């Protein structure tokens, strides 16, 4: 049997040669658990006449990744195989890669279609030697396999589906895109990102240095008007933002309820649900960054809208398809008065926004006064017990994890609010040996990131003018500590559409053999397999096939294992075993130090109306 090499030559396949290549990448791994010949056997069994060496490397990497459930070092090996393969397929010099990206030609129209901006191209050409020598390609090998594959899928630049960037190229492109001619600052940012002290948000990694560098993460949009023109104008705004990799939060509270009179036609309104299905389809059609990831629209209404019960059902698994919009994220913009009436089990009125103007634009005491005025005037479509609606909200959260709960505040009607994100990797500041945290280094890194975000605001491409006005007026910056790129619960979008949400995540009974890890790779977001735990169990000499299967059967929990002492059991609690009240208390403690608001998820393995209500109230 023969294979085709990268240069087109045909060569016989040798088992020992495949094993030797894999073994060379096993330096520093625990060879008691990592078995290169086992991977080679799997690769050989999947071969066919005329397979390419690139395909063999891909198969070897996938095989090693599959074996990660046996030992975490397989994930390291899988990454090394995949990254070594990419390095063989790509040009080493950063300046040459930028040159190729800039001189890209549209394959159909045969016209110049640069993938990086002329400014970035000129800067790189002027400083080619310095930038080329600053890049340390060995840092690519620090990525976990799943983090690297996420980069390869969506973040590294491609020309006609061929990946041309390496991870280090991407980081330097982003650094130049942010800092321009300030080469010292660009190299500083490159080094800190490549050493994983922090990362910029996905849109920044996608778009920095490109001809249209839209680098902000999320945009908050008000429905422009309760009319066909206003609705479709808002849809256009959302499409333009999503096209540029922005997540979107949309207030749709202005839209009149079903059955409302339409003066222009003499007919009646179909209400929120049919309109929201159009937004749902728009989010699917206009995905972020031209297919890099799905569009993200979060839709908010207030709990006095008379279509509220239909709204709460939009993501449910049952019911007619024409009254569902399962690709939208749902949230409630809640006035304090509603929560007060829930606590006292008082009556709650449902209104049509068209028949009760002004309610959507006031909050606090002004809202209370206008709401009770409309109640006295008999304008309510329906009056129910507040707790009846509350139970419907909680039931929806138990079934779908939504709606998000956000408490009503001032919203500027003439702005599209913008969020500019970056994330600091806190484990980088922990010294395990001395059990200390380097606050001075954290302060240093935070200053660098804040300077970067200020430059992002100034250099950003704005898909709509209202966003530029808002971003440059308020200069909002969100500096988090866990920017997950492929999170299992999709909670990335709760942070990207509107800050301050309260989301319920219900335990999903799925056995997961691999850990979904963010690109920074400092944490495990799904804990059936935790590489820190596996390392400890390996050192104790008790990690084996039997232990693996027992942990899987326990949904990742180790609390019932007599082999582990109490300290390890406390250390390796799953999120479902941590008291959720503690998370809420931590959020309350953080609140005075946060300028605007924060996002919080709670995790319940056995949710109930009582548990969720106690957390909200």
C-alpha positions in Angstrom: 0.0 0.0 0.0 1.3 3.5 -0.8 0.6 7.1 0.3 1.0 10.5 -1.4 3.3 12.8 0.4 2.9 16.6 0.6 5.1 17.2 -2.4 3.1 14.8 -4.5 5.6 11.9 -4.4 4.2 8.3 -3.9 5.7 6.2 -1.1 5.1 2.8 0.5 3.5 2.8 3.9 5.5 1.5 6.8 4.0 0.8 10.2 7.3 1.6 12.0 7.6 5.0 10.3 4.1 6.0 11.5 4.9 4.8 15.0 8.2 6.7 14.9 6.6 10.0 13.9 4.0 9.7 16.7 6.7 8.6 19.3 8.8 11.7 18.5 5.8 13.9 19.6 5.4 12.0 22.9 8.2 13.9 24.8 7.2 14.7 28.3 4.1 12.5 28.3 3.4 9.6 30.7 4.3 6.6 28.6 2.7 4.2 31.1 -0.6 5.4 29.6 0.3 6.7 26.1 0.7 3.9 23.6 2.0 5.1 20.1 1.7 1.6 18.5 -2.0 1.5 19.5 -2.5 4.8 17.6 -0.5 3.5 14.6 -2.7 0.3 14.4 -5.8 2.4 14.3 -4.3 4.6 11.6 -3.3 1.6 9.5 -6.7 0.0 9.8 -8.3 3.2 8.4 -5.9 3.5 5.4 -6.8 3.1 1.8 -4.7 3.0 -1.4 -3.5 6.5 -2.3 -4.3 8.2 1.0 -2.3 11.4 1.7 0.1 12.0 4.6 -2.1 14.9 5.6 -5.1 12.5 6.0 -2.9 10.1 8.0 -2.0 12.9 10.4 -5.6 13.9 10.7 -6.6 10.3 11.5 -3.8 9.9 14.0 -4.8 13.1 15.8 -8.5 12.1 15.9 -7.5 8.7 17.2 -5.4 10.2 20.0 -8.2 12.6 20.8 -10.6 9.7 21.1 -8.3 8.1 23.6 -8.3 11.2 25.8 -10.8 9.5 28.1 -8.0 7.0 29.0 -5.5 9.7 29.9 -5.3 13.5 29.4 -1.8 13.2 27.8 -3.6 11.8 24.7 -5.1 15.2 24.2 -1.7 16.8 24.3 -0.4 14.3 21.8 -3.5 14.8 19.5 -2.8 18.6 19.5 0.9 18.0 18.7 0.1 15.8 15.8 -2.5 18.3 14.4 -0.3 21.3 14.9 2.7 19.6 13.4 0.5 18.8 10.4 -0.6 22.4 10.1 3.0 23.7 10.4 4.0 21.4 7.5 1.0 22.8 5.4 1.6 26.5 6.1 4.3 29.1 5.4 6.4 29.9 8.5 7.2 33.6 8.0 4.4 35.9 9.2 5.2 38.6 6.6 4.8 36.1 3.8 1.5 34.9 5.1 0.2 38.6 5.4 1.5 39.1 1.8 -0.5 36.1 0.6 -3.6 37.3 2.5 -3.4 40.8 1.1 -2.9 39.8 -2.5 -5.8 37.3 -2.4 -7.8 37.3 -5.6 -11.5 36.5 -5.8 -11.5 33.1 -7.4 -14.7 33.7 -9.4 -14.4 37.4 -10.4 -10.6 37.4 -10.6 -10.3 40.8 -8.9 -8.2 41.8 -5.9 -10.0 40.9 -2.7 -7.6 41.4 0.2 -8.3 39.5 3.4 -6.2 41.9 5.5 -6.2 45.7 5.3 -3.7 47.8 3.4 -2.7 49.5 6.7 -1.8 46.2 8.3 -0.1 45.0 5.1 2.1 48.1 4.9 3.0 48.0 8.6 4.0 44.3 8.4 6.1 44.9 5.2 7.9 47.8 6.9 8.6 45.8 10.0 8.9 42.3 8.6 12.2 41.3 10.1 11.3 42.4 13.6 7.8 40.9 13.5 9.0 37.6 12.0 11.7 37.2 14.7 9.3 38.1 17.5 7.0 35.1 16.8 7.7 31.9 18.8 6.0 29.0 16.9 6.6 26.4 19.7 3.9 28.2 21.6 1.4 26.7 19.2 2.0 23.3 20.9 0.6 24.7 24.2 -2.9 24.4 22.8 -5.1 21.5 23.7 -6.4 19.5 20.8 -10.0 20.8 21.2 -8.9 24.4 21.5 -6.7 24.1 18.4 -9.5 22.5 16.4 -11.8 25.4 17.4 -9.1 27.8 16.1 -8.7 25.9 12.9 -12.5 25.7 12.3 -13.4 29.3 12.8 -10.5 31.6 13.7 -7.5 30.9 11.5 -7.7 32.7 8.1 -8.3 30.6 5.1 -7.9 31.0 1.3 -10.5 28.9 -0.6 -10.9 26.6 2.5 -7.2 26.1 2.9 -5.9 27.3 6.3 -3.0 29.7 5.8 -2.5 31.1 9.3 -0.9 29.4 12.2 -2.2 30.3 15.7 0.8 32.5 16.3 0.2 34.3 13.0 -3.4 35.0 14.1 -2.2 36.5 17.4 0.3 38.7 15.7 -2.3 39.8 13.1 -4.7 40.7 15.9 -2.0 42.6 17.8 -1.0 44.7 14.7 -4.7 45.2 13.9 -5.2 46.8 17.4 -1.9 48.7 17.8 -1.0 49.6 14.2 2.4 51.3 14.0 3.0 50.9 17.7 5.2 47.9 17.2 6.4 47.7 20.8 2.8 47.5 22.1 1.9 45.0 19.3 4.7 42.7 20.3 3.8 43.1 24.0 0.2 42.1 23.3 1.3 39.2 21.1 3.6 37.8 23.8 0.9 38.1 26.5 -1.8 36.5 24.4 0.5 33.7 23.1 1.6 33.0 26.7 -2.2 32.9 27.5 -2.4 35.6 30.1 -5.4 37.0 28.3 -7.4 36.7 25.1 -9.5 39.1 23.1 -13.1 38.3 22.3 -14.0 36.2 19.3 -15.0 39.0 16.9 -11.6 40.7 17.7 -9.8 37.4 16.8 -11.9 37.0 13.7 -11.7 40.5 12.3 -8.7 42.5 13.7 -6.4 43.5 10.8 -9.1 42.8 8.1 -10.5 45.4 5.7 -13.6 45.7 8.0 -12.3 45.2 11.5 -15.6 44.8 13.5 -14.0 43.8 16.8 -16.9 44.3 19.3 -18.8 41.4 20.8 -22.4 42.4 21.4 -24.9 45.1 20.3 -28.1 46.0 22.1 -30.9 47.1 19.7 -34.2 48.8 20.3 -37.1 48.0 18.0 -37.3 51.2 15.9 -41.1 51.4 15.6 -44.2 49.3 15.9 -44.7 49.3 12.1 -43.7 47.2 9.1 -41.1 49.8 8.3 -39.7 49.8 11.8 -39.7 46.1 12.1 -37.8 45.4 8.9 -35.5 48.3 9.5 -34.6 46.7 12.8 -34.1 43.3 11.1 -31.7 44.9 8.6 -29.7 46.4 11.5 -29.5 43.0 13.2 -28.5 41.3 9.9 -25.7 43.9 9.4 -24.4 43.4 12.9 -24.6 39.6 12.7 -22.8 39.6 9.4 -19.9 41.3 11.2 -19.8 38.6 14.0 -21.7 40.6 16.6 -24.2 39.0 19.0 -27.4 41.0 19.4 -29.9 41.7 22.2 -33.2 43.1 20.9 -36.0 44.8 22.8 -39.3 43.9 21.1 -41.5 45.3 23.8 -42.9 48.0 21.5 -44.6 45.5 19.2 -48.4 45.5 19.7 -50.1 42.3 21.0 -52.1 39.8 19.0 -55.6 41.0 18.2 -54.7 44.7 18.3 -56.3 47.0 15.7 -54.1 48.2 12.8 -55.4 51.6 11.6 -53.6 51.5 8.3 -55.3 48.3 7.0 -58.3 48.0 9.3 -57.1 44.5 10.3 -55.7 43.1 13.5 -52.1 42.3 14.5 -50.7 38.8 14.6 -48.7 39.8 17.6 -45.1 38.9 18.6 -44.7 35.3 17.7 -44.9 35.5 13.8 -42.6 38.5 13.9 -40.1 36.7 16.1 -39.9 33.8 13.7 -38.6 36.2 11.1 -35.9 37.2 13.5 -35.2 33.5 14.2 -34.7 32.8 10.5 -32.6 35.9 10.1 -30.3 34.7 12.8 -29.9 31.3 11.0 -29.4 32.9 7.6 -27.0 35.7 8.5 -24.5 33.8 10.6 -21.5 35.4 12.2 -18.5 36.3 10.1 -19.7 34.4 7.0 -20.2 31.0 8.6 -17.6 31.1 11.4 -20.4 30.5 14.0 -24.1 30.7 14.3 -25.9 34.1 14.6 -26.9 35.0 18.1 -30.1 37.0 18.8 -31.5 37.4 22.3 -35.0 38.8 22.4 -36.4 40.7 25.4 -39.9 41.7 26.4 -41.4 42.9 29.7 -43.8 40.6 31.7 -46.8 42.9 31.2 -47.0 42.3 27.5 -50.2 40.4 26.8 -48.3 37.9 24.5 -46.1 36.9 27.4 -47.3 33.3 27.7 -46.8 32.6 24.0 -43.3 34.2 24.3 -42.4 31.8 27.1 -43.3 28.8 25.0 -41.1 29.8 22.0 -38.2 27.4 22.8 -40.2 24.5 24.1 -39.7 21.1 22.5 -43.4 20.5 22.0 -46.0 22.4 20.1 -46.6 23.5 16.5 -43.5 24.5 14.7 -45.1 27.7 13.4 -45.3 29.0 17.0 -41.8 28.1 18.0 -38.5 30.0 17.5 -35.9 27.7 19.0 -32.8 29.5 17.7 -33.6 32.7 19.6 -32.4 33.3 23.1 -35.2 34.7 25.3 -35.1 37.2 28.2 -37.4 39.3 30.4 -36.8 43.0 31.1 -38.5 43.0 34.6 -39.8 46.0 36.5 -39.6 45.9 40.3 -43.3 46.1 40.6 -43.8 42.7 39.1 -41.5 41.0 41.7 -43.3 42.9 44.5 -46.6 41.6 43.3 -45.2 38.1 43.0 -44.0 38.1 46.6 -47.5 39.2 47.8 -49.4 37.1 45.2 -51.3 40.2 44.1 -53.0 40.7 40.7 -50.9 41.5 37.6 -52.2 43.2 34.5 -51.3 42.4 30.9 -51.4 45.2 28.4 -50.9 45.8 24.7 -48.0 48.3 24.3 -49.9 50.1 21.4 -52.9 50.7 23.7 -50.7 51.8 26.7 -48.0 54.0 25.3 -44.9 54.9 27.4 -44.8 51.9 29.6 -41.8 50.4 27.7 -39.7 53.6 28.2 -40.0 54.2 31.9 -38.7 52.4 35.0 -38.7 52.6 38.7 -41.4 54.8 40.3 -42.3 56.4 37.0 -43.2 52.9 35.7 -45.2 52.1 38.8 -47.2 55.3 38.5 -48.0 54.8 34.8 -48.8 51.1 35.2 -51.3 51.7 38.0 -52.8 54.6 36.0 -53.5 52.3 33.1 -54.9 49.7 35.5 -57.3 52.3 37.0 -58.4 53.3 33.5 -59.3 49.6 32.7 -56.9 49.3 29.8 -55.6 45.8 30.9 -56.2 43.1 28.3 -56.2 40.5 31.1 -55.7 40.4 34.8 -54.1 37.3 36.4 -52.4 36.4 39.7 -48.7 37.5 39.5 -47.7 34.1 40.8 -49.5 32.4 37.9 -47.1 34.2 35.5 -44.2 33.5 37.8 -44.9 29.8 37.7 -45.0 29.9 33.9 -41.6 31.7 33.9 -40.0 29.1 36.2 -41.5 26.2 34.3 -39.9 27.6 31.1 -36.6 28.0 32.9 -36.7 24.4 34.1 -37.5 23.1 30.6 -35.3 25.4 28.5 -33.0 27.3 30.8 -34.7 30.5 29.7 -35.8 33.2 29.9 -32.9 35.2 31.2 -34.0 37.5 34.1 -32.8 41.1 33.8 -34.1 43.9 36.0 -35.3 47.0 34.2 -33.2 50.1 34.1 -32.7 53.1 31.9 -32.2 52.5 28.2 -31.2 55.2 25.7 -33.7 55.1 22.8 -31.3 56.6 20.2 -28.3 54.3 20.8 -27.2 50.8 19.9 -25.2 49.9 23.0 -22.0 48.0 22.4 -19.9 45.6 24.5 -16.1 45.3 24.0 -14.8 42.2 25.6 -11.5 40.5 26.7 -10.8 37.8 29.2 -7.9 37.3 31.6 -6.8 33.8 32.5 -6.6 33.8 36.3 -4.8 30.4 36.6 -1.7 32.1 35.0 -1.3 34.2 38.2 -1.4 31.2 40.6 1.9 29.8 41.9 1.0 26.2 42.9 4.2 25.6 44.8 3.9 28.6 47.0 0.1 28.7 47.0 0.1 32.4 46.2 -1.6 34.7 43.7 0.4 37.3 41.9 -1.8 40.4 42.2 0.9 42.7 40.9 1.1 40.7 37.6 -2.7 40.8 37.4 -2.6 44.6 37.7 0.0 44.8 35.0 -2.0 42.6 32.6 -5.3 44.3 33.3 -3.7 47.7 32.4 -2.5 46.3 29.1 -5.9 44.8 28.2 -7.8 48.0 29.1 -5.4 50.0 26.8 -6.1 47.4 24.1 -9.9 47.7 24.5 -9.7 51.5 24.2 -7.9 51.0 20.9 -10.5 48.5 19.8 -13.2 51.1 20.3 -11.3 53.7 18.3 -10.3 51.4 15.4 -13.5 49.4 15.2 -15.6 49.2 12.0 -19.2 49.9 13.0 -21.9 48.2 11.0 -24.4 50.9 12.0 -23.8 54.5 12.9 -25.8 54.3 16.1 -23.3 51.8 17.5 -20.3 54.1 16.8 -22.1 57.0 18.6 -22.8 54.9 21.6 -19.4 53.1 21.8 -17.3 56.2 21.6 -19.5 58.1 24.0 -19.5 55.5 26.8 -16.5 53.4 25.9 -17.8 50.3 27.7 -15.3 47.5 28.5 -16.0 44.1 29.9 -13.0 42.3 31.3 -14.0 38.7 32.3 -12.1 35.7 33.5 -13.4 32.9 31.4 -14.1 33.6 27.8 -15.3 30.2 26.6 -15.3 29.8 22.9 -17.4 26.6 22.6 -19.3 26.4 25.9 -21.7 23.4 26.4 -24.6 25.5 27.7 -24.1 28.3 25.2 -23.8 30.7 28.0 -21.4 32.8 26.0 -24.4 34.4 24.4 -25.9 35.4 27.7 -22.9 37.6 28.3 -22.8 38.9 24.7 -26.4 40.1 24.4 -27.1 41.9 27.6 -25.2 42.1 30.9 -26.9 41.2 34.1 -28.8 38.1 33.2 -29.8 35.4 35.6 -30.0 32.0 33.7 -31.0 28.6 35.0 -29.0 25.7 33.6 -30.7 22.4 34.1 -28.6 19.2 34.2 -28.6 17.4 30.8 -28.2 13.7 31.2 -25.5 13.1 28.5 -22.3 11.2 29.1 -19.5 13.2 27.6 -16.1 11.5 27.1 -14.2 14.6 26.1 -13.8 17.9 27.8 -15.0 20.9 25.9 -12.2 23.3 26.6 -11.8 27.0 25.7 -9.0 28.2 23.5 -7.0 29.4 26.6 -7.4 25.8 27.9 -7.2 26.6 31.6 -10.4 25.0 32.6 -12.8 22.2 31.9 -16.4 23.2 31.2 -18.0 19.8 31.2 -16.8 17.7 34.1 -17.3 14.0 33.3 -13.6 14.1 32.5 -11.4 16.6 34.2 -7.7 16.4 33.3 -6.6 17.8 36.7 -8.6 15.0 38.4 -7.1 12.4 36.1 -3.6 13.6 36.8 -4.2 13.2 40.6 -5.8 9.8 40.2 -2.9 8.7 38.1 -0.4 9.9 40.7 -2.4 7.9 43.3 -2.1 4.8 41.1 -5.9 4.3 40.9 -6.7 5.5 37.4 -7.8 2.6 35.3 -10.6 1.5 33.0 -12.8 0.5 35.9 -12.4 3.9 37.6 -13.1 5.7 34.4 -16.4 3.8 33.8 -17.5 4.3 37.4 -16.9 8.1 37.1 -18.8 8.2 33.9 -21.7 6.3 35.5 -21.7 8.8 38.3 -22.0 11.7 35.8 -18.5 12.9 36.7 -19.0 12.9 40.5 -16.3 11.4 42.7 -18.1 12.0 46.0 -19.0 8.3 46.4 -15.5 6.9 46.0 -13.9 5.5 49.1 -10.4 5.6 47.4 -10.4 9.5 47.5 -9.9 11.4 50.7 -12.2 14.2 51.8 -9.8 17.0 50.6 -9.9 15.6 47.0 -13.7 15.2 47.2 -14.1 18.8 48.2 -11.6 19.9 45.4 -13.4 18.0 42.7 -17.0 18.8 43.2 -18.9 19.1 40.0 -20.9 22.3 39.4 -24.1 20.4 40.3 -22.6 19.6 43.8 -21.6 23.2 44.7 -24.2 25.0 46.7 -25.7 27.5 44.3 -26.5 29.9 47.0 -22.8 30.4 47.3 -22.6 31.5 43.7 -25.4 34.0 44.3 -23.7 35.3 47.4 -20.5 35.8 45.5 -22.3 37.7 42.8 -23.9 40.0 45.5 -20.4 40.6 47.0 -19.0 41.5 43.5 -21.9 43.8 42.7 -20.6 47.1 44.4 -17.4 46.9 42.3 -19.1 46.5 38.9 -20.0 49.6 37.0 -23.0 48.2 35.2 -24.1 44.6 35.8 -23.0 41.0 35.7 -24.2 37.7 34.3 -24.8 34.7 36.5 -25.7 31.1 35.7 -27.1 28.7 38.3 -26.9 25.0 37.9 -29.5 22.6 39.2 -29.5 18.8 38.8 -33.0 18.5 40.3 -34.7 21.8 39.7 -38.0 22.7 41.3 -40.3 25.7 41.4 -39.4 26.2 45.1 -35.6 26.1 44.5 -35.6 28.4 41.5 -38.1 30.8 43.2 -35.9 31.0 46.3 -32.9 31.9 44.1 -34.7 34.7 42.3 -36.6 36.1 45.3 
